[in-house]
Amino acid sequence: MHNEPTDDGTAQPDPPTPATQTSSTGTNSRRRRGPGPFTLIVLPGVVTLSGVFVFLSLAGVFDTAVPQDQAPQGAESSVSKVDGSYVPWLRRAIADCPGITPALLAAHIDQLSGWQSDSASLSEQGLARFTAADWKTWGRDDDGNGTSSPRDAIDAIMALGRRDCSLAEKMTALRTKGTVNGEVADLTLAAYAAGADEVTKAGTVPPSVRDFVTEVQKRRPQYDALVQRNPEQESGQATGPLLQPPVTMLTVTSPFGTRRHPLTGVTKLHTGIDFDAPQGAQVSAAREGRVEFAGMTPAYGYRVVVNHGTIEGKRLETTYSHLSALQVTTGQSVATGQPLGLAGSTGLSTGPHLHFEVLLDGQYMEPSAWLTGGG
């Protein structure tokens, strides 16, 4: 049936179909129409399926909510799944690892598996989702039960710790040379997800894995209490002056914190303090240690990095950049106050000065709190 429009724009119904017609005998008779194929075949099926659907819906079979075991899990929901016996192993796994904390390792595992050993993937197994090939490189029988397996929680924690620490060392070396920029932890997670070569090519965290890095870092605070990080690492402050001034005059020309770079125009963290220092001024070691790096870098110019060993279990480093000349070599031991180089303006610099950094476990610290006489 259809409606025809009238002149005034309204619709009129079609004329009714005649109920009778002349038969072949010339008499009028009412034609009885039998049920059509829709009524005989389709309609009973629709009614039956509707009834089944209603029954199953009431029974909860077609629950549209995401099942609990498949719902995205934040770190808070996964912390309760961490056996207390794992905590010492989380600490041990990254004991000598720059930039990686037990809480970050726990958050990394959370992001990978939600602390669930079972995996839908046949190629990735255990809490840390190791492939067979990667397990050959990183897996060991760390708990001494006679078997090295990615499905063994302790073995998996230790293996991922070794893998992350290896990447952290690579990222630290690249950052020391000025090849990449960013927090060691972020660079390490990026290297895990995309590969060290991709991070090197990008010079920082590649866009393709920023979400992964962000998700792991979002989970980390939930694990801080669990692994009991030390207060001074939480606050990023030293417990007292532990470093001697690297230059005679501590006149700050650019403080630690977010700023717009005067040459590149990029706004980001200024990872150290810039001290005013004339061309050729003496730059000295802030504390005894071993020269980790001494050489030319693209951004920092002539740069010296000194490893001062550990303080309360944390690795302490200082850096000295934009030097005009070097007075030490890589691998050399230095005493507090020993000459390292001469101030200058090499690399990305607008004029002679010293860019001085303090790193604790690979994290940039506010240098002034560490310096004797610092403000």
C-alpha positions in Angstrom: 0.0 0.0 0.0 1.1 3.5 -0.7 -0.3 7.0 -0.3 -0.8 9.4 -3.1 -0.3 13.1 -2.4 -3.3 15.4 -2.9 -3.2 18.9 -4.4 -3.0 20.5 -0.9 0.0 18.3 0.0 -1.8 15.9 2.2 -1.8 12.2 1.6 -4.9 10.2 0.7 -5.2 6.4 1.2 -5.4 4.2 -1.9 -8.9 3.1 -2.8 -9.9 -0.1 -1.2 -9.4 -3.3 -3.1 -12.7 -4.8 -4.3 -13.6 -7.7 -2.0 -15.4 -9.6 -4.8 -14.9 -10.3 -8.4 -16.7 -12.1 -11.2 -15.9 -15.7 -11.5 -15.6 -17.7 -14.7 -19.2 -18.8 -14.2 -20.3 -15.2 -14.1 -21.4 -15.2 -10.4 -19.8 -13.1 -7.7 -17.9 -15.1 -5.1 -15.5 -14.1 -2.3 -11.9 -15.2 -2.9 -10.2 -16.6 0.3 -6.5 -15.9 0.4 -4.4 -18.6 2.1 -1.5 -17.7 4.4 1.6 -16.5 2.5 5.2 -17.8 2.8 6.1 -15.2 5.4 3.4 -16.4 7.7 4.2 -20.1 7.2 7.9 -20.0 7.2 9.5 -16.8 8.5 7.2 -15.6 11.3 7.3 -18.8 13.4 11.1 -18.7 13.3 11.2 -15.0 14.4 8.8 -15.7 17.3 10.9 -18.7 18.3 14.2 -16.8 18.2 12.7 -13.9 20.1 11.6 -16.2 22.9 15.0 -17.8 23.1 16.8 -14.5 23.2 14.6 -13.2 26.0 15.1 -16.4 28.0 18.9 -16.2 27.5 19.0 -12.5 28.3 17.2 -13.1 31.6 19.6 -15.9 32.4 22.5 -13.5 31.9 24.0 -15.3 28.9 24.0 -12.1 26.8 25.4 -9.9 29.5 26.9 -6.9 27.6 29.2 -5.9 30.4 32.9 -6.7 29.9 33.8 -9.9 31.8 35.8 -9.2 35.0 38.7 -11.2 33.8 38.9 -9.4 30.5 38.2 -5.9 31.7 41.1 -3.4 31.6 42.8 -3.5 34.9 44.6 -0.5 36.5 47.5 -1.0 38.8 45.3 -0.6 41.9 43.3 -3.7 41.0 46.5 -5.7 40.4 48.5 -4.8 43.4 46.5 -7.2 45.5 47.7 -10.0 43.3 51.3 -9.5 44.1 52.5 -12.1 46.6 54.4 -10.5 49.4 57.3 -13.0 48.8 57.9 -11.4 45.4 58.9 -8.0 46.9 62.5 -9.0 47.8 62.9 -10.3 44.3 61.7 -7.1 42.8 64.3 -5.3 44.8 67.0 -7.8 43.9 66.2 -7.8 40.2 67.2 -4.1 39.8 69.7 -3.8 42.7 72.4 -2.3 40.4 70.2 -0.8 37.8 70.3 2.9 36.9 67.0 4.6 36.6 64.8 1.5 37.3 63.1 1.1 40.7 61.4 -2.0 42.1 58.0 -0.1 41.8 58.6 0.6 38.1 59.5 -3.1 37.5 56.3 -4.1 39.3 54.3 -1.6 37.2 56.0 -3.0 34.0 54.8 -6.5 34.9 51.3 -5.1 35.7 51.1 -3.5 32.2 52.3 -6.7 30.5 50.1 -9.2 32.3 48.2 -7.7 35.3 50.2 -10.2 37.4 48.4 -13.1 35.7 50.6 -16.0 34.6 48.0 -17.3 32.2 48.1 -15.9 28.7 45.9 -16.2 25.7 49.0 -16.1 23.5 50.9 -19.4 22.8 54.1 -17.5 22.1 54.2 -15.3 25.2 54.2 -17.0 28.6 54.2 -16.1 32.3 54.0 -12.8 34.3 56.5 -11.0 32.1 55.2 -12.5 28.8 58.5 -13.9 27.5 58.8 -15.5 24.1 60.9 -18.7 23.9 63.7 -16.8 22.0 63.8 -14.0 24.6 63.8 -16.5 27.5 66.9 -18.1 26.1 68.7 -14.8 26.5 67.3 -13.6 29.8 65.9 -16.6 31.7 67.6 -18.4 34.5 66.7 -20.6 37.5 66.9 -17.8 39.9 64.9 -19.4 42.7 67.0 -22.6 42.5 64.1 -25.0 42.1 65.9 -26.9 39.3 63.9 -25.4 36.5 64.2 -22.2 34.5 60.7 -21.3 33.3 58.9 -18.1 32.2 55.9 -19.4 34.1 57.8 -19.5 37.3 57.0 -16.1 38.9 60.4 -15.6 40.5 62.3 -16.5 37.4 60.1 -14.2 35.4 60.6 -11.2 37.7 64.4 -11.6 37.7 64.6 -12.1 33.9 62.6 -9.0 33.2 64.7 -7.1 35.7 67.9 -8.2 33.8 66.3 -7.2 30.5 65.2 -3.8 31.7 68.5 -3.1 33.4 70.4 -4.0 30.2 68.3 -1.6 28.3 68.7 1.0 31.0 72.4 0.8 30.7 72.2 1.3 27.0 69.9 4.3 27.4 72.1 5.8 30.1 75.2 5.5 27.8 73.3 7.1 24.9 72.0 9.9 27.1 75.4 10.5 28.5 76.7 11.0 25.0 73.8 13.3 24.2 72.3 10.9 21.6 69.0 10.6 23.3 67.1 12.8 25.8 64.6 12.0 28.5 64.3 10.1 31.8 66.1 6.8 31.8 63.0 5.0 33.0 60.9 6.3 30.1 63.7 5.6 27.6 64.1 2.1 28.9 60.4 1.3 28.6 60.4 2.7 25.1 63.4 0.5 24.2 61.6 -2.5 25.6 58.5 -1.8 23.5 60.0 -0.5 20.3 63.7 -1.5 20.4 66.8 0.5 21.3 67.4 1.4 17.6 64.0 3.1 17.3 64.7 5.1 20.5 68.1 6.1 19.1 66.6 7.1 15.8 63.9 9.2 17.5 66.3 10.7 20.0 63.7 10.2 22.7 60.6 8.1 23.3 59.1 7.3 19.9 55.5 8.4 19.3 54.5 4.8 18.6 55.2 3.7 22.2 54.3 6.8 24.2 51.0 5.3 25.3 52.8 2.2 26.6 55.3 4.2 28.6 52.5 6.4 30.0 50.5 3.4 31.1 53.4 1.8 32.9 54.2 5.1 34.7 50.5 5.5 35.7 50.7 2.2 37.4 54.0 2.8 39.2 52.7 5.0 42.1 50.5 2.1 43.2 53.5 0.0 43.9 55.6 2.6 45.8 54.2 1.6 49.2 54.5 -2.1 48.4 58.2 -2.0 47.7 58.9 0.7 50.3 60.9 3.1 48.4 63.2 5.3 50.5 61.9 8.8 51.4 64.8 10.7 49.8 64.1 9.0 46.4 60.5 10.0 46.7 61.2 13.6 47.3 64.2 13.9 45.0 66.2 15.6 47.7 69.5 14.9 49.2 69.6 14.4 53.0 72.4 17.0 53.2 75.1 18.7 51.2 77.2 15.9 49.7 78.8 17.7 46.8 81.4 20.5 46.5 80.8 23.4 44.1 82.1 22.5 40.6 83.0 26.2 39.9 84.2 29.0 42.2 81.2 31.3 41.8 77.7 29.7 42.1 75.9 32.4 40.1 72.8 30.7 38.6 71.9 31.9 35.1 69.3 29.2 34.4 67.7 27.0 37.2 66.6 23.4 37.3 63.0 23.0 36.0 60.8 23.4 32.9 62.0 26.1 30.5 61.9 27.1 26.8 65.3 26.3 25.3 66.9 29.5 24.0 68.2 27.9 20.8 65.7 25.2 19.9 62.6 26.9 21.2 61.4 23.6 22.7 59.8 23.7 26.2 61.0 20.8 28.3 62.8 20.0 31.6 66.1 21.8 32.1 67.8 18.9 33.7 70.5 20.8 35.6 71.7 24.2 36.7 73.6 26.6 34.5 76.3 28.4 36.4 77.9 31.6 35.1 81.5 30.8 34.2 83.8 32.8 31.9 85.6 31.1 29.1 88.4 28.9 30.4 87.3 29.0 34.1 88.3 25.9 36.0 85.6 23.2 36.4 86.3 20.6 39.2 84.8 17.3 40.4 82.1 17.8 43.0 83.0 14.5 44.7 85.5 11.7 44.3 84.6 9.0 41.7 85.3 7.5 38.4 85.0 9.3 35.0 82.2 7.5 33.2 82.5 9.5 30.0 84.7 12.4 28.7 84.3 13.5 25.2 82.4 15.6 22.6 78.6 15.3 22.2 76.3 17.1 19.7 74.1 18.9 22.3 76.3 19.1 25.4 79.6 19.8 23.6 82.6 18.7 25.6 81.1 16.7 28.5 82.3 14.8 31.5 80.2 12.4 33.5 81.5 11.2 36.9 80.1 8.1 38.7 80.4 8.6 42.5 79.3 5.1 43.4 76.3 4.5 45.6 74.9 6.5 48.5 72.4 4.5 50.6 72.1 2.0 47.8 71.6 4.5 45.1 73.9 5.4 42.2 75.1 9.0 42.3 76.4 10.7 39.2 77.3 14.3 38.2 77.8 15.8 34.8 79.7 18.8 33.5 78.9 20.2 30.0 79.7 22.8 27.3 83.4 22.7 28.4 86.0 24.3 26.1 88.6 21.7 27.0 88.9 18.3 28.8 91.4 17.5 31.5 90.4 13.9 32.2 89.8 10.7 30.3 87.1 8.0 30.5 87.9 5.4 33.2 90.1 7.8 35.2 89.6 8.0 39.0 89.2 11.6 40.3 89.3 13.1 43.8 86.9 15.8 45.1 88.0 19.2 43.6 90.2 17.6 41.0 90.2 19.6 37.6 87.9 18.0 35.0 88.0 20.7 32.3 87.6 24.3 31.4 84.3 26.2 31.0 83.2 27.1 27.5 80.3 27.2 25.1 80.6 24.1 23.0 77.5 22.2 21.8 74.1 23.9 21.9 75.0 26.9 24.0 74.5 30.7 23.8 77.6 31.6 25.7 80.3 30.4 28.2 78.8 28.7 31.2 78.7 25.3 33.0 75.7 23.1 32.8 75.8 20.9 35.9 73.6 17.9 36.6 73.0 15.5 39.5 71.5 12.1 38.9 70.3 9.6 41.5 69.6 6.2 40.2 69.3 7.8 36.7 66.8 10.4 37.8 67.6 14.1 37.5 67.7 15.8 40.9 67.5 19.5 41.8 71.3 20.1 42.2 71.2 23.0 44.6 70.1 20.7 47.5 73.2 18.6 47.0 75.8 21.4 46.9 77.7 22.8 49.9 76.7 26.4 49.9 73.9 25.8 47.3 70.7 27.7 47.5 
